[in-house]
Amino acid sequence: MKVKNVVIGIKSIDEVLNRAKDVMERLERGEQVKKTKPGIYFESLEVMRKAITHERMKILKVIKEKHPASIYELAKLLNRNLKNVSDDVHYLAELGLIELEKGKSNGREKTTPVVDYDKILLEIPV
């Protein structure tokens, strides 16, 4: 089995804008642009800590290990309020850490959360 990784890192807005400017200038000159590692980047460690909380990491782990069929089932596994779990799941999906698969079961719509990677790699510049 191939191990999939997700990269989470810290980059300032200036770094992101300077990189974008550099890429655009190179493309205008017709130069090849080397792909960078895809990832999820935050402006600071503090912002990352607010986004990637202990409870949200627990959600990722339970999804990966237990494969719940719905957000409702996930909330039951976590013994947490459905609304709070749903909010966290949708936030993690916005970040790209969870995929949400829509489907139907017994005529009802359901959303299945999926984690399709094995590791989160953390990059912190010093």
C-alpha positions as CSV (number, residue, x, y, z in Angstrom):
1,M,0.0,0.0,0.0
2,K,1.3,3.4,-0.9
3,V,1.5,5.9,1.9
4,K,-0.2,9.2,1.2
5,N,0.9,12.3,3.0
6,V,-0.7,15.7,3.6
7,V,1.6,18.6,4.2
8,I,0.6,21.3,6.7
9,G,2.9,24.3,7.1
10,I,3.5,27.9,8.0
11,K,3.9,30.5,5.4
12,S,3.5,34.2,5.7
13,I,1.2,36.1,3.3
14,D,4.4,37.9,2.0
15,E,5.9,34.5,1.2
16,V,2.8,33.3,-0.7
17,L,2.5,36.6,-2.6
18,N,6.2,36.7,-3.5
19,R,6.0,33.1,-4.7
20,A,2.9,33.9,-6.9
21,K,4.6,36.9,-8.3
22,D,7.8,34.9,-9.1
23,V,5.7,32.2,-10.9
24,M,3.8,34.8,-12.9
25,E,7.0,36.5,-14.0
26,R,8.6,33.2,-15.1
27,L,5.5,32.2,-17.0
28,E,5.4,35.6,-18.8
29,R,9.0,35.0,-19.9
30,G,8.1,31.5,-21.1
31,E,10.2,29.7,-18.5
32,Q,9.3,26.3,-17.0
33,V,8.0,26.6,-13.4
34,K,8.8,23.8,-11.0
35,K,5.8,22.4,-9.1
36,T,5.8,23.0,-5.4
37,K,4.6,20.5,-2.8
38,P,0.9,20.8,-2.4
39,G,-0.2,21.5,1.1
40,I,-2.3,23.4,3.5
41,Y,-0.5,26.5,4.8
42,F,-1.3,28.8,7.7
43,E,0.0,32.3,8.4
44,S,1.4,31.4,11.8
45,L,1.6,28.6,14.3
46,E,-1.1,30.2,16.4
47,V,-3.5,30.2,13.5
48,M,-2.7,26.6,12.8
49,R,-3.3,25.6,16.4
50,K,-6.7,27.2,16.3
51,A,-7.6,25.3,13.1
52,I,-6.1,21.9,13.9
53,T,-7.4,21.3,17.4
54,H,-7.2,18.1,19.5
55,E,-10.9,17.4,18.8
56,R,-10.4,17.8,15.1
57,M,-7.4,15.5,15.0
58,K,-9.5,12.9,16.9
59,I,-12.1,13.2,14.2
60,L,-9.5,12.5,11.5
61,K,-8.2,9.5,13.4
62,V,-11.7,8.0,14.0
63,I,-12.7,8.5,10.3
64,K,-9.5,6.8,9.2
65,E,-9.8,3.9,11.6
66,K,-13.5,3.3,11.9
67,H,-14.8,4.4,8.4
68,P,-18.2,5.8,9.7
69,A,-20.9,5.8,7.0
70,S,-22.2,9.2,8.0
71,I,-21.5,12.3,10.1
72,Y,-24.2,11.1,12.5
73,E,-22.4,7.8,13.0
74,L,-19.1,9.7,13.5
75,A,-20.7,11.8,16.2
76,K,-21.9,8.6,17.9
77,L,-18.5,7.1,17.8
78,L,-17.0,10.3,19.3
79,N,-19.8,10.6,21.8
80,R,-20.1,14.3,20.8
81,N,-23.0,16.6,19.8
82,L,-23.9,16.1,16.1
83,K,-23.9,19.8,15.3
84,N,-20.5,20.3,16.7
85,V,-19.1,17.3,14.9
86,S,-20.8,18.4,11.7
87,D,-19.3,21.9,12.0
88,D,-15.8,20.4,12.6
89,V,-16.1,18.0,9.7
90,H,-17.2,20.7,7.3
91,Y,-14.4,23.0,8.4
92,L,-11.8,20.1,7.9
93,A,-13.4,19.5,4.5
94,E,-12.9,23.2,3.6
95,L,-9.2,22.8,4.6
96,G,-8.9,19.8,2.4
97,L,-8.3,17.3,5.2
98,I,-11.5,15.4,4.7
99,E,-13.5,14.5,1.6
100,L,-17.3,14.4,1.8
101,E,-19.0,11.9,-0.3
102,K,-22.8,12.4,-0.8
103,G,-25.1,9.5,-1.2
104,K,-28.4,8.0,-0.2
105,S,-29.4,5.3,2.2
106,N,-33.0,4.2,2.7
107,G,-34.1,7.1,0.6
108,R,-32.4,9.7,2.9
109,E,-29.4,11.7,1.9
110,K,-26.2,11.2,3.8
111,T,-22.7,12.6,3.8
112,T,-19.8,10.1,4.4
113,P,-16.6,11.6,5.6
114,V,-13.4,10.1,4.1
115,V,-9.7,10.5,5.1
116,D,-7.6,9.0,2.2
117,Y,-4.1,9.7,3.5
118,D,-1.9,8.1,6.1
119,K,0.2,10.9,7.6
120,I,0.1,14.6,8.2
121,L,3.6,16.1,7.8
122,L,4.2,19.4,9.6
123,E,6.6,22.0,8.1
124,I,7.6,24.9,10.4
125,P,10.2,27.3,9.1
126,V,12.8,28.5,11.7
